[in-house]
Amino acid sequence: ITNLLDLLWNPELKSYLKENNIRGYSNKDRAGLKELAIKNIPFKELRDYTRETLKTRPGWREDLQ
């Protein structure tokens, strides 16, 4: 799961934690954000969120379009 979360940027992780009403993320480092996500959100939801985030991420890898 941590490899999956490595694909997300910190603001994306924080946004997803906020959407899921997970508290205590604002002062966490990257490892802490991933730990909060893993403990509080089911794997399938993390996987789906990561997939959708990567597909819709603006301005990233425009050379692939």
C-alpha distances in whole Angstrom, upper triangle without the diagonal:
4,5,5,6,9,11,12,15,16,18,16,13,16,18,15,15,19,19,18,20,18,20,20,18,21,22,18,17,14,12,14,13,9,10,12,10,7,11,13,11,10,7,10,11,8,8,12,12,11,13,16,16,16,19,21,20,24,25,23,24,27,28,26,28
4,5,5,6,9,10,13,13,16,15,12,15,17,15,15,19,19,18,20,18,20,19,16,19,19,16,14,11,9,11,10,7,8,11,10,8,11,14,13,13,10,13,14,10,11,14,14,12,14,17,16,16,19,21,20,23,24,21,22,26,27,25,28
4,5,5,7,10,12,14,17,15,13,17,19,17,17,21,21,21,23,21,23,22,19,21,22,18,16,12,12,14,13,10,12,15,13,11,15,17,15,15,12,14,15,11,11,14,14,11,13,16,15,14,17,19,18,22,22,19,20,23,24,22,25
4,5,6,8,11,13,15,13,11,15,16,14,15,19,19,18,21,19,21,21,18,21,22,18,17,13,13,15,13,10,12,14,11,11,14,15,13,13,10,11,12,8,7,10,10,7,9,12,12,11,14,16,16,19,21,18,18,22,23,21,23
4,5,5,8,10,12,10,8,12,13,11,12,16,16,16,18,16,18,18,15,17,18,15,13,10,10,12,9,7,10,11,9,9,13,14,12,13,10,12,12,8,8,11,10,7,10,13,11,11,15,16,15,18,20,17,19,22,23,22,24
4,5,8,9,12,11,10,13,15,14,15,18,19,19,21,19,20,20,16,18,18,15,13,9,10,12,11,8,12,14,12,12,16,17,16,16,14,16,15,12,12,14,13,10,12,15,12,12,15,17,15,18,19,16,17,20,22,21,23
4,7,10,12,10,10,13,14,14,15,18,18,19,22,20,22,21,18,19,20,17,15,12,13,15,13,11,15,16,14,14,18,18,16,17,15,15,15,11,11,13,11,7,9,12,9,8,12,13,11,15,15,12,14,17,18,17,19
4,7,8,6,6,10,11,10,12,15,15,16,18,17,19,19,15,16,18,15,14,10,12,14,11,10,13,14,12,13,17,17,15,16,15,15,14,10,11,12,10,7,10,11,8,8,12,12,10,13,15,12,14,17,19,18,20
4,6,5,6,9,10,11,13,14,16,17,19,17,18,18,14,14,16,14,12,9,12,13,11,11,15,15,13,15,18,18,17,19,18,19,17,14,14,15,12,10,13,13,10,10,14,13,10,13,14,12,14,17,20,19,21
4,5,5,6,9,10,11,12,14,15,17,15,15,14,10,10,12,10,9,7,10,11,8,9,13,13,12,15,17,17,16,19,18,20,17,14,16,17,14,12,16,16,12,13,17,16,13,15,17,15,18,21,23,23,24
4,5,5,6,9,10,10,12,14,15,14,15,14,11,10,12,12,11,10,13,13,10,12,15,14,13,16,19,18,17,20,19,20,18,15,17,17,13,13,16,15,11,13,16,15,12,14,15,15,18,20,23,23,24
4,5,5,6,9,10,11,12,14,14,15,15,12,12,15,14,13,11,14,14,10,11,15,14,12,15,17,16,15,17,16,17,14,12,13,13,10,9,12,11,8,10,13,12,10,12,15,14,17,19,22,21,22
4,5,5,6,9,10,11,12,11,13,13,9,11,13,11,11,9,11,11,7,8,11,10,8,11,13,13,12,14,14,15,13,10,12,13,10,9,13,13,10,12,15,15,13,16,18,17,20,22,25,24,25
4,5,5,6,9,10,11,9,10,10,7,7,10,9,10,10,12,11,7,10,12,10,9,13,14,13,13,16,17,18,15,13,16,16,12,13,16,16,13,15,18,17,15,17,20,19,22,24,27,27,27
4,5,5,6,9,10,10,11,12,10,10,14,13,14,13,16,14,11,12,15,13,11,15,16,14,13,16,17,18,14,13,15,15,11,12,15,14,11,14,16,15,14,16,18,18,22,23,27,26,26
4,5,5,6,9,9,11,13,10,12,15,14,15,14,15,14,10,11,13,11,9,12,13,11,10,13,13,14,10,9,12,12,8,10,13,12,10,13,16,15,14,17,20,19,22,24,27,26,26
4,5,5,6,5,8,9,7,10,13,12,13,13,14,12,8,10,11,8,7,10,11,9,9,12,14,15,12,10,14,14,11,13,16,15,14,17,19,18,18,20,23,22,25,27,30,29,30
4,5,5,6,7,9,8,9,13,13,15,15,17,14,11,13,14,11,10,14,14,12,12,15,17,18,14,14,17,16,13,15,18,17,15,18,21,19,18,21,23,23,27,28,31,31,31
4,6,8,10,13,12,13,17,16,18,18,19,17,14,15,16,13,11,15,15,12,11,14,16,16,12,12,15,14,11,14,17,15,14,17,19,17,17,20,23,23,26,28,31,30,29
4,6,9,12,11,14,17,16,18,18,18,16,13,14,14,11,9,12,12,9,8,11,14,14,11,11,15,14,12,14,17,16,15,19,20,20,20,23,26,25,28,30,33,31,31
4,6,10,10,12,15,15,18,18,19,16,13,15,15,11,11,14,13,10,10,14,17,17,14,14,18,18,15,18,21,20,19,22,24,23,22,25,28,28,31,33,36,34,34
4,7,7,10,13,12,15,15,15,12,10,12,12,8,8,11,10,7,9,13,15,17,14,14,17,18,15,17,20,20,19,22,24,23,23,25,28,27,30,33,35,34,35
4,6,8,10,11,14,15,15,12,11,13,12,9,11,14,12,10,13,16,19,21,18,17,21,21,19,20,23,23,21,24,27,26,25,27,30,29,32,34,37,36,37
4,6,7,7,11,13,13,10,9,12,11,9,11,14,13,12,14,18,20,22,20,18,22,23,20,21,25,24,22,25,28,27,25,27,30,29,32,34,37,36,37
4,6,5,8,10,11,8,6,10,10,7,9,13,12,12,14,17,18,21,18,16,19,21,18,18,22,22,19,21,24,23,22,24,26,25,28,31,33,33,34
4,6,9,11,13,10,9,12,13,11,13,16,16,16,17,21,22,24,21,19,22,23,20,20,23,23,20,22,25,24,22,24,25,25,28,30,33,33,34
4,7,10,11,9,9,13,13,12,14,17,17,17,19,22,23,26,23,21,24,25,22,22,26,26,23,24,28,27,24,26,27,27,30,32,35,35,36
4,7,8,5,6,9,10,9,12,14,14,15,17,20,20,23,21,18,21,23,20,19,23,24,21,22,26,25,23,25,26,25,28,31,33,33,34
4,6,5,6,9,10,11,12,14,16,17,18,21,21,23,22,18,21,23,20,19,22,23,20,21,25,24,22,24,25,23,26,29,31,31,32
4,5,5,6,9,10,11,12,14,16,16,19,18,21,19,16,18,20,17,15,19,20,17,18,22,22,19,22,22,20,23,26,28,27,29
4,5,5,6,9,10,11,12,14,15,18,17,20,19,15,18,20,18,16,20,22,19,20,24,24,22,25,25,23,25,28,30,30,32
4,5,5,6,9,10,11,12,14,17,17,20,18,16,18,21,18,17,21,22,20,21,25,25,23,26,27,25,27,30,33,32,34
4,5,5,6,9,10,11,12,15,15,17,16,13,15,17,15,14,18,19,16,18,21,21,20,22,24,22,25,28,30,29,31
4,5,5,6,9,10,10,13,12,15,14,10,13,15,13,12,16,18,16,17,20,21,19,22,24,22,24,27,29,28,29
4,5,5,6,9,10,12,12,16,15,12,15,18,16,15,19,21,19,20,24,24,23,26,28,26,28,31,33,32,33
4,6,5,6,8,11,12,15,14,12,15,17,15,15,19,20,18,20,23,24,22,26,28,26,28,31,34,32,34
4,6,5,6,8,9,12,10,8,11,13,11,12,15,16,15,17,20,20,20,23,25,24,26,29,31,29,31
4,6,6,7,7,11,10,8,11,14,13,13,16,18,17,19,21,22,22,25,28,25,27,30,32,30,32
4,6,8,10,13,12,11,14,16,16,16,19,21,20,22,25,25,25,28,31,29,31,34,36,34,35
4,7,9,12,10,10,14,15,14,15,18,19,19,21,24,24,24,27,30,28,31,33,35,34,35
4,6,8,7,7,10,11,11,12,15,16,16,18,20,21,21,25,28,26,28,31,33,31,32
4,6,5,6,9,10,11,12,15,16,17,19,20,21,22,26,29,27,29,31,33,31,31
4,5,5,6,9,10,10,12,14,15,16,18,20,21,24,27,25,26,29,31,28,29
4,5,5,6,9,10,11,12,14,16,17,18,20,23,26,24,26,28,30,27,27
4,5,5,6,8,10,11,12,14,15,16,18,21,24,23,25,27,29,26,27
4,6,5,6,9,10,10,12,14,15,16,20,22,20,22,25,27,24,25
4,6,5,6,9,10,11,12,14,15,19,22,19,21,23,25,22,23
4,5,5,6,8,10,11,12,14,18,21,19,20,22,24,22,22
4,5,5,6,9,10,11,12,15,18,17,19,21,23,21,21
4,6,5,6,9,10,10,14,17,15,16,19,21,19,19
4,6,5,6,9,10,14,16,14,15,17,19,16,17
4,5,5,6,8,12,15,14,15,17,19,17,16
4,5,5,6,9,12,11,13,15,18,16,16
4,6,5,9,11,9,10,12,15,13,13
4,6,9,11,10,11,12,14,12,11
4,6,9,9,11,12,15,13,12
4,7,6,9,10,13,13,12
4,6,9,9,12,12,11
4,7,6,10,11,10
4,6,9,9,10
4,5,6,8
4,5,5
4,6
4
